[in-house]
Amino acid sequence: MAIGLTPFRHRRTRRLARASLVFLWLLTALVSVLELQGQGRHLLETAHLPGAWIAPVILAGAALDLALGLAMWRWHRRWVYLAAGLAMLGMTVVGTLLLPELWLDPLGRLSKNIPIAALLLILHEDAPA
């Protein structure tokens, strides 16, 4: 526990961090489905993914985001944060290989994953096995 944080404040801070990640994963899943013909499709077309693969890839990513968001909502366990971190790392590697210029995106399409990884690590260390 950090110096100066009471156990109550520590739990409240952990719940806020967890809630923010749950929100991020669930919203990402929802937006991916709602915008099936939007930005995600455009990015995959830019990466020269065959057209027949685009919708299944987007929907698979949305399903993974939904599963991780719901798991994070339901359980405060190390395996959940490890799974989320591995999924994020995998998506980051794939994004980097397909479109490395996403690291330069001013909205942080890939760079946002660094602080997310830090939050996942903090929650992982705090969670029971």
N, C-alpha and C positions, 0 to 999 in steps of 0.2 A: 504494500500500500504506500502511496506517495506520502511524503512528510507533510503534515498540516491538514490532510483530508481525514475527516472523521469517517468511521465505517459507513454511516448513513449517506454522507455525501459521495463516498466512493461508489456505493451501490447505485445511487442516483445517476452518477456520471456514467457508470457502466451501462445502465438501462438506456440512457440517452444515446450513447454510442451505438449500442445494439439496435435501437429503434431506427436510428438514421440509416444503418446498413440494410435493415429489413425494408424500409421505405425505398431505398435505392434499388434493391434487387427486384422488389415487386413492381415498382414503377417502370423499370427497364423492361420487365416481361410484358407488361400491359402496352407500353408504347411500341415495343417491337411488333406486337400483333396488330395494333391499331394503324401503325405506319408501315404495314407490310409492303406497300408499293412506294414507300418514301425513301428516307435517307439511307436506311440499311440496304435496301435494294440497290440504290445508286452506288454505295461504297463497294458492294460485291460485284456490280457490273464494272466499276473502275478497276477492280482487282482481276477482271477477266474470268470470273467464275461462270461456268456454263449456266445459261438462263434457267434450265430445268432444275438446277440445284439450289437456286437462290431462295425460293420460298421455304423448302425443307430445312435449309441451313438456318434461316432466320427463326423459323418455328421451333427448331431444336434448341437454339440458343435461348429463346423465350421460355421454353419448358424447363431448361436448366436453371435459368434465373428465377422462375416461379418456385421450383423445388427448393432452391437454396434460400430464397426469401422466406418461404413457409417453414423450412427447417430451423432457420435462425429465429423466427418468431416463436416457434414451439419449444426449442431446446437451447439452453445455454450450456453447450458441451463442446469440448475441444474438437471432436470429429467434425462438427458443423463448420467451425471456422477454418479447419484444415481443408475441408472439401471446398469451401468458398475460395480460399486462397489458391488452391490448385487449379480450380476452374478459371479464376481470374488470370492466373499466370499463363495457363494454356491459351486463353483468348488474347492475352497481350502478346504472346509469342506469335500466334497466327496473324494477328493484326499487324505486327511489326514485319513479318515476312511478306505479307500481301501488300501492305501500304505503309511503308516506313515513315512516310510524310505525316502520318497521323500524330507522331510525336511532336510535330510543330504546330498542331491545331491550337488556335488561341482558346478554344473552349475545353481543351485538355482531354480529348477523346482517349488517349492512352496515358498521359502524364498523371491524370487523376488516380490512376491505379496505385501509385506510390503511397499517397496518404491513406488510401483504402487498405492497402497491405499493412500499413502500420497499425491501423485500428483493428484489423483482423488479428494481428499478432498480440496486441494488448488484450483483446477479448479472449484469445486462445490461452494466454498465460493465466488469465483470471478465472477461466472456466474449470469446473470439475471434469475429471477424466470421464 
